[in-house]
Amino acid sequence: MVLNILVCGGGCAGPSLAFWLARAGHRVTIVERFPALRASGAQIDLRAQGIQVAKRMGLIDTIRSNVVDEDGMAWVDGNGTPQATFMANKTGKGPQSFSSEYEIMRGDLVRILYDATKDNVEYIFGKTVEHFEQDEKSVTAHFSDGKTGTYDILVGADGQGSRTRKAILPSDVDPLRHLGVYTAYWCVPTVASDNEIGKATHAPGGRMVMTRTHSPVESQAIFSMRDDSAEMRSIPKASVEKQKEFWSSKFNDIGWVVPRLIAGMQTSEDFYCQEVAQVRTDTWYKGRVVLVADAAHCPSPMTGMGTTSALVGAYVLAGEIAQNSENLDKAFANYDKTLRPFINEIQWLPSWTLPIVLPKTQLGINLLHFVASVVAFLRIPELFARFSKDERGGWKLPEYPLLNQVTAKQE
């Protein structure tokens, strides 16, 4: 049975889902609120089962040819002196380190997924679904331009702040697990001291500064802060001018390369800040409306599994729809049953880890750097890579014969 499916969101998850659904013979439309392909954003990566999905899509070589040349991540002190360096695992075997073998700019991955789907998936830019209603047979979407459309399935791939999720959950449910952590990101011109090693330093007050270089002309700046104050909670909703003023004032005493990063922030056009949170809900679907990726189960950037969970979730959802196209209740129930153990595992982030990762005191920072230096000196990540499996935990990526039409070489 051929289904007519509308996907809200043209980032990574929406096109990934569309890739598989189109391969299974369904008609897919992606509606994206931005007026053009939003091929921008921070450095992301693929890990564990996410790498397997990319292989099954036949896109792993294209992704590899677009990766960021990052050899590892160094933790440095306030003067920029390395305290511990963790090299990327580029052996093709075992788990990834702080830097993945598949580090890639979000925009590059978005373009790869778009190019892989543009010929058999309809893209509509500059448009949103304002509201929808559904019955047992279909979903009617009302678009921002006043038009309507009728579909068999509506998929919310619209991110952590998903409007689709808000429409299907009870109004008194807050699906966000607030971690009390916030982050800001922007790009600055590359200088001679920027290289293939990413760098991160900690400062008292639960602050962290990270730099990463993704091209000869441009590097990334990331400020993160553990602060659950009312002022901090209000910042993501403030104007960009106010946001820049806030982050500048909170980090201008750190030293190292921070003055240069703050100066670059003032003229940056790609600055954004957000709350670092997890999406946790018992409901991933209602009737013919279903959620995927961050809209359903955002693990937060602190887990390093956001992009992987998006690709894996899209694959599982498409597989279950393909196998149960005439019984969507079963398809969505199986999607939940199959994927949730994986999501529960990658969302494991005990509250006690946050003070360790983002210490409030100099003593906490010193302890963190000492432990990191011992771990790096003993090459513990390399030992894990050598003797561990690629999979995160023991969750196995399911097989969907209707989707997996790749060669043994790609596997």
N, C-alpha and C positions, 0 to 999 in steps of 0.2 A: 504494500500500500504506500503510495507516494503522498507525503505530507507537505503542507505549505507552512513554513516555519519563519517567524519573525524573531530576530535577535537584536536586543537593545544593547549597543556598545560595540565599537569597532577597534578596541585596543588589542590585547593579545588573546584573551579568552574567546571573544566573539568569533573572530576569524578562525581560530583553532577548532572551535565547535563546528563552524560552517564547513571547514575543510572536510571533516569526517562525514557530516550529514550529506553534503553534496556527493561525496564518494559513494554513499549508500543509495543515491538516487533521489534524494528529497530536494524540494525547491526551497531555497533559503534566501531571505532578505535581511541585510544588516542595516540598521538605522543608527547613525552616529550624529551626536549633537554638534560636533565641530564642523565647520564648513568645508574642511578638507581632511585628508588622512592625517591623524595626529601622530606623526612620526617624530616624536620628541620624548624627553624624559631621561631619567637617571640610568646609571649602569645597573643591569640586572644579570641574572645568571640561571643556568640550568643545572640541576643536580639529580642524582639518583634516578628515580622513575621518570623524571622529566626528560632526561637524556634518552631513555628508552622510547618515549613517545615520539620525540623528534626523529629518531631512527625509523620508527614505524611510518612516520609521515613521509620519509624519504627526503627530509630537509636537513639532515645533520651535516652534510658536506657544505651546504650553502651557509648554514649557521657558523660552521667552523671557519669559513673563509671571511666572515665578518666579525670575528671575535675581537675584543679589546686585548691588546698585548700586555697583559698584567701578569708579572711573574710571581707575585706574592704580596703579602701585607706585613708591614712593619709597625710595631707599637713603639712610639718614640716618647721621650720626656719633653718637658716644656722648652727645651733648647733644640729639639729636633734630633737628639741622639738616640739611635735605635736601642731599645731595651729587649726586644724579642722580634724575630722575623719568621714568618710562616710562609714557606714557598708553596706555590700552587702545585697540585697533583696533576701532571700532564701525561701520565703514563697510559691513560685510557682504562685503567683498572682501579677498583676500590673507590672509597668515598672521596669527595672533594674536600679541600682545605678551606681557609677563609676566602681565598680566591679560587674560583672554579676554573676548570679547563675551558668552560663555555661561558666566560664573561662576555656580555654583549650589551650594547646600548639599546635601550628600550625601542627607540625609533627604528633601529636597524631590524630588530625582530618583527616589529609591526609591519615594516615594508616587505620583509620576506613572506610573512603570512598573507599579506594583501596580494602580492604577486602570485602566490600559490592558489588563490581563490577567486581572483577578479574575473576570470573567464567563465566561471560557472556559479557564481554567487552575485546577487544584485546588491550593490552598495548605494545607500541614500545618505548624503551628507547634509549637515545644516538643518537637521530635523529631529524632533523628539516625539516620544509617545507621551501625551499629556495625561491621558487616563485610558482605561480599558474596562470592558465587562466581558464576562464569559458565561457560557452555559455548558451543557454536557457535550455539545458537538463542536464548539468553536470559541475563539476569542476575537472580539472586535476591538481594534486599536484605534484611538482617536489621536491624530497627529497634530503637531503644533501649527501646521499650515491649514488646518481646518478639514483636511481629508480624513477618510477612515479606510480601514482595511480589515478583512476577515482572514483569520489564520487558524490552523489546527493547533499550533503551539506558540506561545510567546515565551521567550527566554530572556531573563534579566542577567546580562553580562555587564552591568553598569557600575561595577566597582564597589568600594567600601561604603560609600554613601548611597547605595542603590535606591532609586525611587521605586523600582519594581518590587523590591523587598518590602518597602514601607507599605505598599498597596496590598500585599497579601498577608502581612502579619497583623495581629491585634494591635490597636493603637497604644496600648499600655506596655508593650514589649520593647525593651531596649536590647538589641542584639549585640551591641558593642561591649567588649570587655576592655574597659579603660585602663591602660597600663600606666598612666601618668607620665608618659614620655612623648616628646614632640621633636620634630625634625624639620630642618630647612635645607633646601638644595638649590644650587645654581652653578653656572659655569664661569670660569675666568680664563684669561689668556695664559697659555703655557709659557713657563720660563725655563731657564737652563737647568735648574735644580729638580724639576719635575722629571720623573722617569717611570720605568715599568714596575716599580714597587709602590703600591698604595701605602699611605701612611696615616696613622691615627694617634692622637694624643688625648689624654684626659686632663681635666682641670677640676678643682674643688667646686662643689655645688652641683654635682651630677652632670657635668658637661663633657662633651666629647667633640673633637674636631677631626674630620677625615678629609684627605685629598686623594684623588685618583686621576690618572692621566689617560685619556682615551684617544687622543690624536696629537699630532705635532703642534697644533695651534690652540688646543682647548683642553682644559682640565676641569675637574669637578670639585666643588666644595660642599661639604655636608656638615652642618652643625646639629647636634642632638643634645637634648637636655631632659633630665628627669625632674619634673616640677609639676605638682598637681594643684597649684594655686589657681584662684579664680582668674587672675590676670593672664596666666599662661593658657588657661582653657579658652579664653576669649580671643586669643591672637589669630588662630586659623580663620576666624570669621571677620577679622579686621581688614582694612584696605591694605594693598601691597605696600604702600608707603609706610603705614603704621607697622606692618610686619617687619620690614627691613630696619626700621628704627628700633624696634624691640630687640631683634637678634643682635644688632650692632652694639647696643648698650649692654647686653648680657655677656658678650664675648670679647669686648675690646680690651680687657685686661690680661689676656692670656699670653700674648707674645707669639714666638715661633713665626709661622707664616700668616697668622691671623690678620694683622693689619692689611696685608695684601688681599686677602680673601674678602674682608669687609669692604675695601675700596672697590673691588670688582663687583660686589653685591649691588652697589649703588646704581650702576649702569646696566646691570644684567636684565635681560628681557625674558629669561626663562626661570626666574626665581619662583619657587613655591614653597609653602610650608604646610604641614599637616600633623594631625594627631596620629601617633603610632598606636594602633588598637587591633584587637582581634574581633572577627565576626563569629559569634557563636549562637546558633539557633537550632531548635529541634525541628524546624520546618524549612525545607528547601523547595517545597512546591505546594501549590494549591490548585486543584482542578487541572487546567491545561496551561498553567503558568508555572515556570520552574526557574530556579536560580542556579548560577554557575560561577565558579572562581570566587573573587573577593566579595561579590554580592552575596554569596552563600556561606563562605567559610574562610575569609581572609585570615591567614596565620600571623600576619604582621611581618615587617621587614626584619625584625630581630631574630626570626627563625631562619632566614635565608631561603625559605621554601615557597615564596609567593608565586613566582613564575612557574615553578615546577607544579605546584598545586593547581594552577590555572590550566596548564596543558593536560595534566592527568585528569582533572575533573571534566574537562571538555571531552576527552577521549571516552571516559566511562559513560557520561551522559549520552553521547552520540551512539555508543555501542548498545546501550540498553534501548534507546529509541529504535535503532535499526532492527534489533531482535524482537521488539514488541510494538511495532508500529500500529497494530490494530488493538492494542490494549495499553493505553498510555498510563493508566493507574499502575499497572504492573511495571512498566518501564521506569517510572519515577520512583516507585517503591524499591525496585532493584538497584537503581542508581544510588539511593540513600544507603541501602544495606551494604552494597559493595564498597562504596567510597568512604563511608564514615569512619571505619577503623583507621584508614590511612590519615584522614584529616585529624582525628583525635590524637594520633601519634605526633604529627608535625606541629600541632597546636600546643603541645606540652611545653609550657613556659611558666614554671613555678614563680610565685611572687618574690621568693627569696633570691632569685637570680638577678633581678633588676638592680638591687644595691651593689651587687658584685660587679656587674658589667658597667654600671654608671655610678661609681662611688661618690659620696658627698664630701669626703675628707681627703686630705693629702695622704694620711696613713692608709686609707683604703686604696688609694691609687698606687702607693708604694707596694702594698701587698699584692695587688692585681698584677703589677708589672713583674714582681719577683716570681710569682707562680708562672706567669707567661714565659719568662726567661728560662725557667727550669724545663717547662714543657718543650720549648723550642730547642734547648740545648740537648735534651734527651731524644729529640726527633720523634716524639710520640705520634704526631699526625702522620708521619711517614710509615710508622709501624702499623697504624690503623689502616692506612691505604693498602699496605702490603697484605695484611691478613684478614681484612674485612670484605664483605660483599658490597656490590654497588647499591643494592636496595637499601632504602631507609627502613630500619627495623626488619621485619620479615614479611611485610605486605607485598604480595606479588601482583604485578600489573596483569589484569585479566586479558584473556584472548577473546577477540570478537571477529570471527571469520568473515563477516560481511564488510569489515573495515580493513583488515590487515592484508592488503594486497601489495606487499612489498617483497623485494627479492631477498634471498638469504644473505646476499652481500650487504644489504642495508641493515639487516639485523645484526 
